[in-house]
Amino acid sequence: MSDVSISVPRAVLSVSPQKWLTEGDPVTLICEVNGSSTGWTFSWFTETVSGSRNDYELLSDSSRGAGGKYTVSSADLNHTGVYVCSAERDKTAVYTTYSNTQPLWVTGVSPPVSLIISPSRTQHFTSVSLSLSCEDQSNSDGWTVRRYTDIVRLEDCPSSVWGSQTGSTCTIRSTVPSDTGVYWCQSESGENYHPVNITVHSGVILESPVHPVTEGDNLTLRCLYPYISPPKLRADHYTTVSNLRADFYKDGSLIQNQTTEMIIPTVSKSHEGFYYCKHPERGESLKSWISVRGSHSDSQISVLHILSSALAACPYLIVTVVLIYKCCRMRGKTPE
């Protein structure tokens, strides 16, 4: 008699519209089994790290995604994390495996903690030292650097071979391509803040800002190539050359050619996108996302506009109140 193999259905998790979000953006996680959500009851989890193992923690409001869609109307900084889903059929007692992981990264205008990266850029050469520190306004204690990579997925700095943590500073002694991933800060209570996408590349890299650029500010991009000084034979003794003449691209379109650096003097929201540089002999860099946030002056102008509108309306409001009062008095004095 031949063996009968039982196929366990698998849940598939996707995200709409995208996994990189700005605080306040809407986002929907979609869980399906065989391309459909009909007839299934879904559960929603976040991936956590416990020592050297990864676990799944059921979301406290998991039941609101029972229809196959878990929607967040206004993303909060603390929605940063790695999500999975599973499904079951009550009538047939059929259960799926856990779905693929789906990370969500939420950045804010004024996060309570900043991830400070040294050297201060998102793209890095291989075989160099990289330092990541979590700093808030009051102190830098109680924060852990965490990362998500395609190979190992979720990891904490102090409990892994990839980095060593002292206080709230994580140090990678010698970078390798597998260090490419998203890094962020986690508080002692489990809150996640300030995700930054970091790539490690052995060839040409793009030097771009770590943090979002404010509207109205200047944006400077450079194309760098690793060079080892002749007396120094170790690979971690790079001297980066910033005068590499290269072409610069945004979202796949050439925007400036054969220049040592590209400067955008007044950044606007339209400049947001994926940038990379390309050298005819050295090759091209990986792509980096440049995020643009609203200026502080915009919020000040909006507040002033509200105040001025309120002040302008005050005289009309006072006149209306006086007329109503006088009308009521005259009605009270009218003989029956």
Buried (B, 14 or more C-beta within 10 A) or exposed (E): EEEEEEEEBBBBBEBEEEBBBBBEBEBBBBBBBEEEBEEBBBBBBBBBBEEEEBEBEEBEEBEEBBEBBBEBEEBEBEBBBBBBBBBBBEEEEBEBEBBEBBBBBBBBEEBBBBBBBEBEBBBBBBBBEBBBBBBBEEEBEBBBBBBBBEEBBBBBBEBBEBBEBEEBBBBBEEBEEEBBBBBBBBBEEEBBBBBBBBBBBBBBBBBBBBBBBBBBBEBEBBBBBBEBEEEEEEBBBBEBEEEBEBBBBBEEEEBBEEBEBBEBEEBEEEBBBEBBBBBEEBBBBBBBEBBBBBBEEEEEEEEEEEEEEEEEEEEEEEEEEEEEEEEEEEEEEEEE
